[in-house]
Amino acid sequence: MSTTTTATTANAAHPSSVSALMREIEHLGRDRTRGGYSRPVYSHPELELREWFLAAAAARGLDVEIDANGIIWAWWDRPDGNRSGALITGSHLDSVPGGGAFDGPLGVTAALAAVDLLRSEGRQPSVAIAIAVFPEEEGSRFGVACLGSRLLTGAIDPDRARSLRDADGTTFAEASAAAGFDPRHLGPDPSRVAQFSAFIELHVEQGRGLVDLAGPVAIGSSILGHGRWRVSFTGQGNHAGTTLMADRRDPMVAAARLIVGIEEIARTVPGARATVGRLEPVPGGTNVIASRVDAWLDVRHPDDDVTAALVERIRTRASEVAAQQGCEAVLVEESLSPTVSFDANLRDTLQHALPEAPVLDTGAGHDAGVLAAHLPTAMLFIRNPSGISHSPEEYVEDADADHGARALATAIMAVEAAPH
Ligand SMILES: [Zn+2]
């Protein structure tokens, strides 16, 4: 694929700043309708971003491989080429629809900048460093977040992954094949995972924690448990003009009542967040009573039992509101990630290395949360003055981004030196 971006070649005298790297990709995947960026996995803009990353890695002499799950690994090898005990960093390049510039790309550009910084200082970690780019972290195209890291670690069945469909009906297997991967080879790669000693993911903060603490960088403590469910209401598709109100079985009305109900239910549970951010009526015509409406539900809470109980209350409410409209409701789990606490030893090491950085948890999911079940993982969060994310208003100051790359470089050297 040809690419319209030019990756900078950093050299020891001129390490790249994060903002310079971000500027190289700022034109890719802009969404003129929603604002911000729409970079769904394996879409044209996301493939261009991947090409940009491959060029940026090659310009630095990093050895690049793309594994069977579409994860890109850019290696800064030890002189002897030994990759056992490698330390990984990186993030993702896909986005939600109309997302911000920094969610994902900040972790990738900061990783490149951190490598540049260490090299400019003549420092070489004692273990290999790999910068990873994980596909479909947002789950915005195929519905399952962190799909690349789930496939890598066996957290999702490859058959299920292959059969996931996007809004146009394209399966993940088809999209993978179109992007150049043989979908028959999707699946767990335990020997690769066993190579790694730790993962540090740098990410824009997605809330107001650091704004309130007036600091540029925080160390992650945990990721709130979260899950996605699809609620499908089925009724009777019919003519909007000829069908009397009393004769209708309208699943859109049931969906609307459920959305209001979810808001009521979630407000009664301290710390809970429940959202319906996507609704799809079938067939979706102005003068048509829908025959089916699918609503997608996102629920999060620090206590996984509370999340489960909340979803059961929502399931019951869905059945009640469906019955009121003469419809039926089915609630299906699409993904569920329990609350993850990051590795305590790794966090201690980071706190020693970055004594100014506060410790924060997050309500947002990340590949680091999936990998945490298999190796020590940690996160660094970078201040987002707007406190807004998954929106064009997400923002990071240039100086904070560079502060983040410096913190990541410091973290890498502290972790590789720590006893494992
Ligand atoms: Zn992200």
Residues whose N, C-alpha, C, O or C-beta is under 5 A from the ligand:
A	BS01	ZN	D103 G104
